[in-house]
Amino acid sequence: MIKERRREGIQIAKRKGRYKGKQRQYHKDATGKNKIIYDEIVRLLNAGVKKVEIARRTGLSRPTINKIEKELDKGL
C-alpha cells in the first residue's frame, strides 16, 4: 500500500513538473570540466575509437558513453 501511494505521488509530481530526477552531467550545453570531457568523447566517437577505449581514457562508464552517442545520433 505504501509503495502504491508513493508511486501515485511521484506520478502527480511529474505531471506538475516537480519531479525530474537527476540532471545529466555530460551534455552539449555543459560547462567547465564536464564540457571538456563531453567534447573529448564526441571527438573520439567521431574518430571511430572503440567505446571501451573511450571509457578507459575518460574514466566514464560505457553506458554514459552510449547515452552520449545516442544523443548524437538523434541530433540533439
Secondary structure as GFF3:
##gff-version 3
##sequence-region A 1 76
A	DSSP	alpha_helix	2	16	.	.	.	ID=ss1
A	DSSP	alpha_helix	32	46	.	.	.	ID=ss2
A	DSSP	alpha_helix	51	58	.	.	.	ID=ss3
A	DSSP	alpha_helix	62	74	.	.	.	ID=ss4
###
